[in-house]
Amino acid sequence: MELFEAFRREYEFGVGSVAGVARKFGVHRRLVREALGDAVPRERATKERARPKIGAVAEFIDGILEADRRAPRKQRHTARRIWVRITKERPEVTIVESTVRQYVRERKRVLGLRTSPEVFVPQQYAWGEEAQVDWYEAAVDMDGERHIMQVFAMRSMASGAPFHRCYPRATQQAFLEAHELGFQHLGGVFQRLRPDYVARHRMTSCHVYDAELDETLVTHTLCEVAYGYSGMRAQRGPRGQFSSLYGTTTLRLRPEFPYPPGGPRYERLVFDANDQLIVPLNEWYHLMKGTGAARTRDTYLAVLRPWFGFLAKHGYQWNAGPEAVREYTRLFLLEAGCALRTGRVEGWFVQATNRSPISANGLHLLIAALRSFYTVMVRGVFDAEDQRYHPLYAFDNPMYSQVLVAWRAEHRRWIRNAGAPDYAGIRSESRSDSAHQPVGFFQVRVQPMEPPVARDAESTRLAILAGCAT
């Protein structure tokens, strides 16, 4: 559907010929003519593929499912039970359980045996009771140039009647004027307005309702501003409660964003609670492009945002010395409700508690993201002129314990030279055990941290036992 729309738009406002549209999109001219003739693609007949494995027992399975339609729900066959019956009653057929499970799922949907149907909650509204409002961006071509405009949308929940108003910028004046024009267009003031996306707290963005605008709307229109999920939205962000701590936000830049010539192309920008750019985090996200999976980069960004928000809140510097960065991280984990205990040699053991908005797996991600961030910053930016990297962090990675790194290197050297000279190279432990030796300054502890138990002296213990025996 979207491809046909692009064909029709390009033919109408672009090259204007069937051959030109086909050449631009790399498709056959026949497909372009089909799109120009009808905006909805016609349904194409799909050839049924042969199923040699399931075909041998399809009739057997259909008989079982047909009998299940008359049986009580608790006595119906599961997919695994059907597979077990096939292996016992039809031993000449070799078929895996996943194939049977997939076929049973399809047949149960056709026969109406699915026990978890879709649930719909009807919404009914009285006339003039409630309206939803929202802002969205639209690309508009004016005088041969493309501009990004801010569009205000209001929709009546009872009739679905819409109202849209376009502005070059979403200022407070445009915000109030759009409400007034929307009320005039829809024939009156609604009893309740429901912003579709905002939280009830003061923000500097002009796209949201703040306290002053609330008072202005209520005073002049006598309507109520209702916030959906107000308590949850005030604490949670798009990736959960932990990601939205300290009020950090992100902005994804569109491909048509006017980047400066020859400058870096940032895909996403991160801001702190004061709408200030978090420059090191944006630079790390840019340098991580093409390194590993894109999903890993986005996941690391989500757990790094609250850490940088904590630094911005307290005025801490990310590029301070290793000892200072470790102390900032310790204070951040304590403020996040985590439990910490000193390590055996150096560093800290960290554990999530019922007060912390992050799980044990989330702590693993946070520590891995901090290690990745400082590893990239220590490596720095590659300069094509002198063919070398310029570091962005002047110290060693603070997320690694230099004592534990040196100990692991010495331990591996000892393992490599054990038994020399007659039995050199004979390892007393596996390579996997050697690789799992921790070197991080912060390590996640899964087991509960129990306080040390004070032991009685031997003489006291014997006296207690003697008294119990008498």
KAURPE-V949856 format. One record per residue. N is the residue number from 1. RES is the residue in three letters. BURIAL is + if it has 16 or more other C-alpha atoms within 10 Angstrom, else -. Layout:
n=N res=RES burial=BURIAL
n=N res=RES burial=BURIAL
This chain:
n=1 res=MET burial=-
n=2 res=GLU burial=-
n=3 res=LEU burial=-
n=4 res=PHE burial=+
n=5 res=GLU burial=-
n=6 res=ALA burial=-
n=7 res=PHE burial=+
n=8 res=ARG burial=+
n=9 res=ARG burial=-
n=10 res=GLU burial=+
n=11 res=TYR burial=+
n=12 res=GLU burial=-
n=13 res=PHE burial=-
n=14 res=GLY burial=-
n=15 res=VAL burial=-
n=16 res=GLY burial=-
n=17 res=SER burial=-
n=18 res=VAL burial=+
n=19 res=ALA burial=+
n=20 res=GLY burial=+
n=21 res=VAL burial=+
n=22 res=ALA burial=+
n=23 res=ARG burial=-
n=24 res=LYS burial=-
n=25 res=PHE burial=-
n=26 res=GLY burial=-
n=27 res=VAL burial=-
n=28 res=HIS burial=-
n=29 res=ARG burial=+
n=30 res=ARG burial=-
n=31 res=LEU burial=-
n=32 res=VAL burial=+
n=33 res=ARG burial=+
n=34 res=GLU burial=-
n=35 res=ALA burial=+
n=36 res=LEU burial=+
n=37 res=GLY burial=-
n=38 res=ASP burial=-
n=39 res=ALA burial=-
n=40 res=VAL burial=-
n=41 res=PRO burial=-
n=42 res=ARG burial=-
n=43 res=GLU burial=-
n=44 res=ARG burial=-
n=45 res=ALA burial=-
n=46 res=THR burial=-
n=47 res=LYS burial=-
n=48 res=GLU burial=-
n=49 res=ARG burial=-
n=50 res=ALA burial=-
n=51 res=ARG burial=-
n=52 res=PRO burial=-
n=53 res=LYS burial=-
n=54 res=ILE burial=+
n=55 res=GLY burial=-
n=56 res=ALA burial=-
n=57 res=VAL burial=+
n=58 res=ALA burial=-
n=59 res=GLU burial=-
n=60 res=PHE burial=+
n=61 res=ILE burial=+
n=62 res=ASP burial=+
n=63 res=GLY burial=-
n=64 res=ILE burial=-
n=65 res=LEU burial=+
n=66 res=GLU burial=-
n=67 res=ALA burial=-
n=68 res=ASP burial=+
n=69 res=ARG burial=-
n=70 res=ARG burial=-
n=71 res=ALA burial=-
n=72 res=PRO burial=-
n=73 res=ARG burial=-
n=74 res=LYS burial=-
n=75 res=GLN burial=-
n=76 res=ARG burial=+
n=77 res=HIS burial=+
n=78 res=THR burial=-
n=79 res=ALA burial=+
n=80 res=ARG burial=-
n=81 res=ARG burial=-
n=82 res=ILE burial=+
n=83 res=TRP burial=+
n=84 res=VAL burial=-
n=85 res=ARG burial=-
n=86 res=ILE burial=+
n=87 res=THR burial=-
n=88 res=LYS burial=-
n=89 res=GLU burial=-
n=90 res=ARG burial=-
n=91 res=PRO burial=-
n=92 res=GLU burial=-
n=93 res=VAL burial=-
n=94 res=THR burial=-
n=95 res=ILE burial=+
n=96 res=VAL burial=-
n=97 res=GLU burial=+
n=98 res=SER burial=-
n=99 res=THR burial=-
n=100 res=VAL burial=+
n=101 res=ARG burial=+
n=102 res=GLN burial=-
n=103 res=TYR burial=-
n=104 res=VAL burial=+
n=105 res=ARG burial=-
n=106 res=GLU burial=-
n=107 res=ARG burial=+
n=108 res=LYS burial=+
n=109 res=ARG burial=-
n=110 res=VAL burial=-
n=111 res=LEU burial=-
n=112 res=GLY burial=-
n=113 res=LEU burial=+
n=114 res=ARG burial=-
n=115 res=THR burial=-
n=116 res=SER burial=-
n=117 res=PRO burial=-
n=118 res=GLU burial=-
n=119 res=VAL burial=-
n=120 res=PHE burial=-
n=121 res=VAL burial=-
n=122 res=PRO burial=-
n=123 res=GLN burial=-
n=124 res=GLN burial=-
n=125 res=TYR burial=-
n=126 res=ALA burial=-
n=127 res=TRP burial=-
n=128 res=GLY burial=+
n=129 res=GLU burial=-
n=130 res=GLU burial=+
n=131 res=ALA burial=+
n=132 res=GLN burial=+
n=133 res=VAL burial=+
n=134 res=ASP burial=+
n=135 res=TRP burial=+
n=136 res=TYR burial=-
n=137 res=GLU burial=-
n=138 res=ALA burial=-
n=139 res=ALA burial=-
n=140 res=VAL burial=-
n=141 res=ASP burial=-
n=142 res=MET burial=-
n=143 res=ASP burial=-
n=144 res=GLY burial=-
n=145 res=GLU burial=-
n=146 res=ARG burial=-
n=147 res=HIS burial=-
n=148 res=ILE burial=-
n=149 res=MET burial=+
n=150 res=GLN burial=+
n=151 res=VAL burial=+
n=152 res=PHE burial=+
n=153 res=ALA burial=+
n=154 res=MET burial=+
n=155 res=ARG burial=+
n=156 res=SER burial=+
n=157 res=MET burial=+
n=158 res=ALA burial=-
n=159 res=SER burial=-
n=160 res=GLY burial=-
n=161 res=ALA burial=-
n=162 res=PRO burial=+
n=163 res=PHE burial=+
n=164 res=HIS burial=+
n=165 res=ARG burial=+
n=166 res=CYS burial=+
n=167 res=TYR burial=-
n=168 res=PRO burial=-
n=169 res=ARG burial=-
n=170 res=ALA burial=+
n=171 res=THR burial=-
n=172 res=GLN burial=-
n=173 res=GLN burial=-
n=174 res=ALA burial=+
n=175 res=PHE burial=+
n=176 res=LEU burial=-
n=177 res=GLU burial=-
n=178 res=ALA burial=+
n=179 res=HIS burial=+
n=180 res=GLU burial=+
n=181 res=LEU burial=-
n=182 res=GLY burial=+
n=183 res=PHE burial=+
n=184 res=GLN burial=-
n=185 res=HIS burial=-
n=186 res=LEU burial=+
n=187 res=GLY burial=-
n=188 res=GLY burial=-
n=189 res=VAL burial=+
n=190 res=PHE burial=+
n=191 res=GLN burial=-
n=192 res=ARG burial=+
n=193 res=LEU burial=+
n=194 res=ARG burial=+
n=195 res=PRO burial=+
n=196 res=ASP burial=-
n=197 res=TYR burial=-
n=198 res=VAL burial=+
n=199 res=ALA burial=+
n=200 res=ARG burial=+
n=201 res=HIS burial=-
n=202 res=ARG burial=-
n=203 res=MET burial=+
n=204 res=THR burial=-
n=205 res=SER burial=-
n=206 res=CYS burial=-
n=207 res=HIS burial=+
n=208 res=VAL burial=+
n=209 res=TYR burial=+
n=210 res=ASP burial=+
n=211 res=ALA burial=-
n=212 res=GLU burial=-
n=213 res=LEU burial=-
n=214 res=ASP burial=-
n=215 res=GLU burial=-
n=216 res=THR burial=-
n=217 res=LEU burial=+
n=218 res=VAL burial=-
n=219 res=THR burial=-
n=220 res=HIS burial=-
n=221 res=THR burial=+
n=222 res=LEU burial=-
n=223 res=CYS burial=+
n=224 res=GLU burial=+
n=225 res=VAL burial=+
n=226 res=ALA burial=+
n=227 res=TYR burial=+
n=228 res=GLY burial=-
n=229 res=TYR burial=-
n=230 res=SER burial=-
n=231 res=GLY burial=-
n=232 res=MET burial=-
n=233 res=ARG burial=+
n=234 res=ALA burial=+
n=235 res=GLN burial=+
n=236 res=ARG burial=+
n=237 res=GLY burial=+
n=238 res=PRO burial=-
n=239 res=ARG burial=-
n=240 res=GLY burial=-
n=241 res=GLN burial=+
n=242 res=PHE burial=+
n=243 res=SER burial=+
n=244 res=SER burial=+
n=245 res=LEU burial=+
n=246 res=TYR burial=+
n=247 res=GLY burial=+
n=248 res=THR burial=+
n=249 res=THR burial=+
n=250 res=THR burial=+
n=251 res=LEU burial=-
n=252 res=ARG burial=-
n=253 res=LEU burial=-
n=254 res=ARG burial=-
n=255 res=PRO burial=-
n=256 res=GLU burial=-
n=257 res=PHE burial=-
n=258 res=PRO burial=-
n=259 res=TYR burial=-
n=260 res=PRO burial=-
n=261 res=PRO burial=-
n=262 res=GLY burial=-
n=263 res=GLY burial=-
n=264 res=PRO burial=-
n=265 res=ARG burial=-
n=266 res=TYR burial=+
n=267 res=GLU burial=-
n=268 res=ARG burial=-
n=269 res=LEU burial=+
n=270 res=VAL burial=+
n=271 res=PHE burial=+
n=272 res=ASP burial=+
n=273 res=ALA burial=+
n=274 res=ASN burial=-
n=275 res=ASP burial=-
n=276 res=GLN burial=-
n=277 res=LEU burial=+
n=278 res=ILE burial=+
n=279 res=VAL burial=-
n=280 res=PRO burial=+
n=281 res=LEU burial=+
n=282 res=ASN burial=+
n=283 res=GLU burial=+
n=284 res=TRP burial=+
n=285 res=TYR burial=+
n=286 res=HIS burial=+
n=287 res=LEU burial=+
n=288 res=MET burial=+
n=289 res=LYS burial=-
n=290 res=GLY burial=-
n=291 res=THR burial=-
n=292 res=GLY burial=-
n=293 res=ALA burial=-
n=294 res=ALA burial=-
n=295 res=ARG burial=-
n=296 res=THR burial=-
n=297 res=ARG burial=+
n=298 res=ASP burial=-
n=299 res=THR burial=-
n=300 res=TYR burial=+
n=301 res=LEU burial=+
n=302 res=ALA burial=+
n=303 res=VAL burial=+
n=304 res=LEU burial=+
n=305 res=ARG burial=+
n=306 res=PRO burial=+
n=307 res=TRP burial=+
n=308 res=PHE burial=+
n=309 res=GLY burial=+
n=310 res=PHE burial=+
n=311 res=LEU burial=+
n=312 res=ALA burial=+
n=313 res=LYS burial=-
n=314 res=HIS burial=-
n=315 res=GLY burial=-
n=316 res=TYR burial=-
n=317 res=GLN burial=-
n=318 res=TRP burial=+
n=319 res=ASN burial=-
n=320 res=ALA burial=-
n=321 res=GLY burial=-
n=322 res=PRO burial=+
n=323 res=GLU burial=-
n=324 res=ALA burial=-
n=325 res=VAL burial=+
n=326 res=ARG burial=+
n=327 res=GLU burial=-
n=328 res=TYR burial=+
n=329 res=THR burial=+
n=330 res=ARG burial=+
n=331 res=LEU burial=-
n=332 res=PHE burial=+
n=333 res=LEU burial=+
n=334 res=LEU burial=-
n=335 res=GLU burial=-
n=336 res=ALA burial=+
n=337 res=GLY burial=+
n=338 res=CYS burial=+
n=339 res=ALA burial=+
n=340 res=LEU burial=+
n=341 res=ARG burial=-
n=342 res=THR burial=-
n=343 res=GLY burial=-
n=344 res=ARG burial=-
n=345 res=VAL burial=-
n=346 res=GLU burial=-
n=347 res=GLY burial=+
n=348 res=TRP burial=+
n=349 res=PHE burial=+
n=350 res=VAL burial=+
n=351 res=GLN burial=+
n=352 res=ALA burial=+
n=353 res=THR burial=-
n=354 res=ASN burial=-
n=355 res=ARG burial=-
n=356 res=SER burial=+
n=357 res=PRO burial=+
n=358 res=ILE burial=+
n=359 res=SER burial=-
n=360 res=ALA burial=+
n=361 res=ASN burial=-
n=362 res=GLY burial=-
n=363 res=LEU burial=+
n=364 res=HIS burial=-
n=365 res=LEU burial=+
n=366 res=LEU burial=+
n=367 res=ILE burial=+
n=368 res=ALA burial=+
n=369 res=ALA burial=+
n=370 res=LEU burial=+
n=371 res=ARG burial=+
n=372 res=SER burial=+
n=373 res=PHE burial=+
n=374 res=TYR burial=+
n=375 res=THR burial=+
n=376 res=VAL burial=+
n=377 res=MET burial=+
n=378 res=VAL burial=+
n=379 res=ARG burial=-
n=380 res=GLY burial=+
n=381 res=VAL burial=+
n=382 res=PHE burial=-
n=383 res=ASP burial=-
n=384 res=ALA burial=-
n=385 res=GLU burial=-
n=386 res=ASP burial=-
n=387 res=GLN burial=-
n=388 res=ARG burial=-
n=389 res=TYR burial=-
n=390 res=HIS burial=-
n=391 res=PRO burial=-
n=392 res=LEU burial=+
n=393 res=TYR burial=+
n=394 res=ALA burial=-
n=395 res=PHE burial=-
n=396 res=ASP burial=-
n=397 res=ASN burial=+
n=398 res=PRO burial=+
n=399 res=MET burial=+
n=400 res=TYR burial=+
n=401 res=SER burial=+
n=402 res=GLN burial=+
n=403 res=VAL burial=-
n=404 res=LEU burial=+
n=405 res=VAL burial=+
n=406 res=ALA burial=-
n=407 res=TRP burial=-
n=408 res=ARG burial=+
n=409 res=ALA burial=-
n=410 res=GLU burial=-
n=411 res=HIS burial=-
n=412 res=ARG burial=+
n=413 res=ARG burial=-
n=414 res=TRP burial=-
n=415 res=ILE burial=+
n=416 res=ARG burial=-
n=417 res=ASN burial=-
n=418 res=ALA burial=+
n=419 res=GLY burial=-
n=420 res=ALA burial=-
n=421 res=PRO burial=-
n=422 res=ASP burial=-
n=423 res=TYR burial=-
n=424 res=ALA burial=-
n=425 res=GLY burial=-
n=426 res=ILE burial=-
n=427 res=ARG burial=-
n=428 res=SER burial=-
n=429 res=GLU burial=-
n=430 res=SER burial=-
n=431 res=ARG burial=-
n=432 res=SER burial=-
n=433 res=ASP burial=-
n=434 res=SER burial=-
n=435 res=ALA burial=-
n=436 res=HIS burial=-
n=437 res=GLN burial=-
n=438 res=PRO burial=-
n=439 res=VAL burial=+
n=440 res=GLY burial=+
n=441 res=PHE burial=+
n=442 res=PHE burial=+
n=443 res=GLN burial=+
n=444 res=VAL burial=+
n=445 res=ARG burial=+
n=446 res=VAL burial=-
n=447 res=GLN burial=-
n=448 res=PRO burial=-
n=449 res=MET burial=-
n=450 res=GLU burial=-
n=451 res=PRO burial=-
n=452 res=PRO burial=-
n=453 res=VAL burial=-
n=454 res=ALA burial=-
n=455 res=ARG burial=-
n=456 res=ASP burial=-
n=457 res=ALA burial=-
n=458 res=GLU burial=-
n=459 res=SER burial=-
n=460 res=THR burial=-
n=461 res=ARG burial=-
n=462 res=LEU burial=-
n=463 res=ALA burial=-
n=464 res=ILE burial=-
n=465 res=LEU burial=-
n=466 res=ALA burial=-
n=467 res=GLY burial=-
n=468 res=CYS burial=-
n=469 res=ALA burial=-
n=470 res=THR burial=-
